[in-house]
């Protein structure tokens, strides 16, 4: 979806990196290693996004560290597009909203780190749930978003321990 609107694959990767999880911070060389692209190509796109006000840059020792500008007027719109592109929005609409006993849904793994992936890994905090019905809805969502969805159920009591053990989590839905 985004690639039909934005022709630069590097820019799409950067938007996904910074807008999937707005708390993510990254620097040029780290992005170059992660994306497998030249620092020059990434620097050009970072400069464009910074000039547009979509990214902030701050000095951290001898590095320039970038992060999303949550105060930009288009922040919510861009984040919404990125979430729709990733399929996370559709998972919430097609699965979570149809099952009543879910308290929270966390994304972990690549998406929580701001990386695009063929798999969306979610953690569902719930008391009791019809697992067969949930699996049926997930299968429908997978066909819609063309991504594999893996999931783990935990109880609210297990959540606190789970959150400590997993550093990269992104809350995407809460009752």
C-alpha angles and dihedrals in degrees: 000000000000092000090064090055100036117041097192110089089195091056091050091051090050093048090050091047096052103030102042088064110012092195090067116112124190142170132219101261093044090052091047091054093044095048096036090231135123119275089234094061091046093045091055092052093043089053091051092049092045092049089050088054094241093116133040122212125201133177118253108181104300095343135084109227120201131205138164119278102233090186095061112115091235096045096102092044094050092045089051091052091048092049091049090048090052093048095238093119091053091050090056093045097044102036118014097043090055096055117067107200099064117115102181141355122210128191116215136176123032098355092050087055091050096254126131115239142170088237129062110203114200136180115210118204108205142140100221129351140175097248095190092054090045090052090050091052091046090053090053091048091049091055090049097048096033092228134108114250119206120188143187126197120217132170123241088252091056093046098081092053091043092053091054093051096048116057099181107063131135122200107223103166137021131179 
